[in-house]
Amino acid sequence: MCQLINLSMHGAYFSTDLTLKVGELVDVFVEIPEEMSGKETAEHHFVAKVIHLQEDRPVAGKTGVGVKFLYYI
C-alpha cells in the first residue's frame, strides 16, 4: 500500500514500504475523489519510472519514492 503525497502533471511522490529501485518501471494508480476534481471519482493508470528514493521519508520505516510518468494507460 502506498500513500500519495504530491502529484503533478509529470510525476508523483509517495511513501511506501515496498522495495523499489531507481530506474525501475512501476504501474501507478491514482484515484482522484469528486471532492477534489468536481467530477465523478475516477482512477487513472500511469506507467512511471522511479527517479529517486528517500529512506525513512516522510516517516520512519517508509521510503519516499519519486516517479516520472512515462505514459497514461
HELIX and SHEET records of a PDB file:
HELIX    1   1 GLU A   34  SER A   37  1                                   4    
SHEET    1   A 5 CYS A   2  LEU A   7  0                                        
SHEET    2   A 5 GLY A  11  THR A  16 -1                                        
SHEET    3   A 5 THR A  63  TYR A  72 -1                                        
SHEET    4   A 5 ALA A  42  GLU A  55 -1                                        
SHEET    5   A 5 LEU A  25  ILE A  32 -1                                        
END                                                                             
